[in-house]
Amino acid sequence: MSRKWLVVKASGGGGLGDSIKSLLVAALYASLSGRTLVVDWSGGVYSDGDDNPFWRLFS
């Protein structure tokens, strides 16, 4: 059986609150559907280039 993934990508069009709301909904969906959640906030408002700032912001 192959592993299923759900990738959350911050669009940069919304604010931090919108990104967090999307993340919470995705976390619930991933949990209910048995998928592994991957968060990618690189290349947006909260990073300089290809850096993924999610772990820096929330660890």
PyMOL CGO cylinders between C-alpha atoms (Angstrom):
from pymol import cmd
from pymol.cgo import CYLINDER

trace = [
    CYLINDER, 0.00, 0.00, 0.00, 1.42, 3.39, -0.95, 0.3, 1, 1, 1, 1, 1, 1,
    CYLINDER, 1.42, 3.39, -0.95, 1.61, 6.29, 1.45, 0.3, 1, 1, 1, 1, 1, 1,
    CYLINDER, 1.61, 6.29, 1.45, -0.77, 9.20, 0.79, 0.3, 1, 1, 1, 1, 1, 1,
    CYLINDER, -0.77, 9.20, 0.79, 0.28, 12.80, 1.33, 0.3, 1, 1, 1, 1, 1, 1,
    CYLINDER, 0.28, 12.80, 1.33, -1.49, 16.12, 1.76, 0.3, 1, 1, 1, 1, 1, 1,
    CYLINDER, -1.49, 16.12, 1.76, 0.63, 19.18, 0.99, 0.3, 1, 1, 1, 1, 1, 1,
    CYLINDER, 0.63, 19.18, 0.99, -0.37, 22.60, 2.36, 0.3, 1, 1, 1, 1, 1, 1,
    CYLINDER, -0.37, 22.60, 2.36, 1.15, 25.51, 0.46, 0.3, 1, 1, 1, 1, 1, 1,
    CYLINDER, 1.15, 25.51, 0.46, 0.78, 29.10, 1.71, 0.3, 1, 1, 1, 1, 1, 1,
    CYLINDER, 0.78, 29.10, 1.71, -0.38, 31.24, -1.21, 0.3, 1, 1, 1, 1, 1, 1,
    CYLINDER, -0.38, 31.24, -1.21, 0.94, 34.59, -0.01, 0.3, 1, 1, 1, 1, 1, 1,
    CYLINDER, 0.94, 34.59, -0.01, -2.38, 36.17, -0.97, 0.3, 1, 1, 1, 1, 1, 1,
    CYLINDER, -2.38, 36.17, -0.97, -3.81, 35.94, 2.52, 0.3, 1, 1, 1, 1, 1, 1,
    CYLINDER, -3.81, 35.94, 2.52, -2.46, 36.84, 5.91, 0.3, 1, 1, 1, 1, 1, 1,
    CYLINDER, -2.46, 36.84, 5.91, -0.97, 34.70, 8.64, 0.3, 1, 1, 1, 1, 1, 1,
    CYLINDER, -0.97, 34.70, 8.64, -4.43, 33.99, 10.07, 0.3, 1, 1, 1, 1, 1, 1,
    CYLINDER, -4.43, 33.99, 10.07, -5.65, 32.64, 6.74, 0.3, 1, 1, 1, 1, 1, 1,
    CYLINDER, -5.65, 32.64, 6.74, -2.58, 30.41, 6.45, 0.3, 1, 1, 1, 1, 1, 1,
    CYLINDER, -2.58, 30.41, 6.45, -3.09, 29.06, 9.98, 0.3, 1, 1, 1, 1, 1, 1,
    CYLINDER, -3.09, 29.06, 9.98, -6.80, 28.41, 9.31, 0.3, 1, 1, 1, 1, 1, 1,
    CYLINDER, -6.80, 28.41, 9.31, -5.91, 26.50, 6.13, 0.3, 1, 1, 1, 1, 1, 1,
    CYLINDER, -5.91, 26.50, 6.13, -3.31, 24.54, 8.08, 0.3, 1, 1, 1, 1, 1, 1,
    CYLINDER, -3.31, 24.54, 8.08, -5.83, 23.55, 10.78, 0.3, 1, 1, 1, 1, 1, 1,
    CYLINDER, -5.83, 23.55, 10.78, -8.41, 22.41, 8.22, 0.3, 1, 1, 1, 1, 1, 1,
    CYLINDER, -8.41, 22.41, 8.22, -5.73, 20.45, 6.35, 0.3, 1, 1, 1, 1, 1, 1,
    CYLINDER, -5.73, 20.45, 6.35, -4.52, 18.84, 9.60, 0.3, 1, 1, 1, 1, 1, 1,
    CYLINDER, -4.52, 18.84, 9.60, -8.05, 17.67, 10.38, 0.3, 1, 1, 1, 1, 1, 1,
    CYLINDER, -8.05, 17.67, 10.38, -8.56, 16.34, 6.83, 0.3, 1, 1, 1, 1, 1, 1,
    CYLINDER, -8.56, 16.34, 6.83, -5.18, 14.56, 6.88, 0.3, 1, 1, 1, 1, 1, 1,
    CYLINDER, -5.18, 14.56, 6.88, -6.04, 12.95, 10.19, 0.3, 1, 1, 1, 1, 1, 1,
    CYLINDER, -6.04, 12.95, 10.19, -9.48, 11.79, 9.05, 0.3, 1, 1, 1, 1, 1, 1,
    CYLINDER, -9.48, 11.79, 9.05, -8.23, 10.49, 5.69, 0.3, 1, 1, 1, 1, 1, 1,
    CYLINDER, -8.23, 10.49, 5.69, -5.07, 8.77, 6.96, 0.3, 1, 1, 1, 1, 1, 1,
    CYLINDER, -5.07, 8.77, 6.96, -2.70, 11.03, 5.02, 0.3, 1, 1, 1, 1, 1, 1,
    CYLINDER, -2.70, 11.03, 5.02, 0.67, 12.46, 6.03, 0.3, 1, 1, 1, 1, 1, 1,
    CYLINDER, 0.67, 12.46, 6.03, 0.57, 16.26, 6.27, 0.3, 1, 1, 1, 1, 1, 1,
    CYLINDER, 0.57, 16.26, 6.27, 3.41, 18.25, 4.68, 0.3, 1, 1, 1, 1, 1, 1,
    CYLINDER, 3.41, 18.25, 4.68, 3.57, 22.03, 5.20, 0.3, 1, 1, 1, 1, 1, 1,
    CYLINDER, 3.57, 22.03, 5.20, 5.33, 24.18, 2.59, 0.3, 1, 1, 1, 1, 1, 1,
    CYLINDER, 5.33, 24.18, 2.59, 5.33, 27.91, 3.23, 0.3, 1, 1, 1, 1, 1, 1,
    CYLINDER, 5.33, 27.91, 3.23, 8.42, 28.63, 1.12, 0.3, 1, 1, 1, 1, 1, 1,
    CYLINDER, 8.42, 28.63, 1.12, 8.53, 31.32, -1.53, 0.3, 1, 1, 1, 1, 1, 1,
    CYLINDER, 8.53, 31.32, -1.53, 5.83, 33.40, 0.10, 0.3, 1, 1, 1, 1, 1, 1,
    CYLINDER, 5.83, 33.40, 0.10, 5.39, 36.37, 2.37, 0.3, 1, 1, 1, 1, 1, 1,
    CYLINDER, 5.39, 36.37, 2.37, 7.10, 34.75, 5.36, 0.3, 1, 1, 1, 1, 1, 1,
    CYLINDER, 7.10, 34.75, 5.36, 10.34, 33.61, 3.71, 0.3, 1, 1, 1, 1, 1, 1,
    CYLINDER, 10.34, 33.61, 3.71, 13.28, 34.91, 1.74, 0.3, 1, 1, 1, 1, 1, 1,
    CYLINDER, 13.28, 34.91, 1.74, 13.31, 32.77, -1.38, 0.3, 1, 1, 1, 1, 1, 1,
    CYLINDER, 13.31, 32.77, -1.38, 13.16, 28.99, -1.09, 0.3, 1, 1, 1, 1, 1, 1,
    CYLINDER, 13.16, 28.99, -1.09, 13.40, 28.84, 2.72, 0.3, 1, 1, 1, 1, 1, 1,
    CYLINDER, 13.40, 28.84, 2.72, 10.44, 27.10, 4.40, 0.3, 1, 1, 1, 1, 1, 1,
    CYLINDER, 10.44, 27.10, 4.40, 9.86, 29.22, 7.54, 0.3, 1, 1, 1, 1, 1, 1,
    CYLINDER, 9.86, 29.22, 7.54, 7.12, 27.03, 9.05, 0.3, 1, 1, 1, 1, 1, 1,
    CYLINDER, 7.12, 27.03, 9.05, 9.37, 25.27, 11.58, 0.3, 1, 1, 1, 1, 1, 1,
    CYLINDER, 9.37, 25.27, 11.58, 11.18, 28.54, 12.44, 0.3, 1, 1, 1, 1, 1, 1,
    CYLINDER, 11.18, 28.54, 12.44, 7.84, 30.25, 13.17, 0.3, 1, 1, 1, 1, 1, 1,
    CYLINDER, 7.84, 30.25, 13.17, 6.15, 27.39, 15.07, 0.3, 1, 1, 1, 1, 1, 1,
    CYLINDER, 6.15, 27.39, 15.07, 8.78, 25.45, 16.99, 0.3, 1, 1, 1, 1, 1, 1,
]
cmd.load_cgo(trace, "trace")
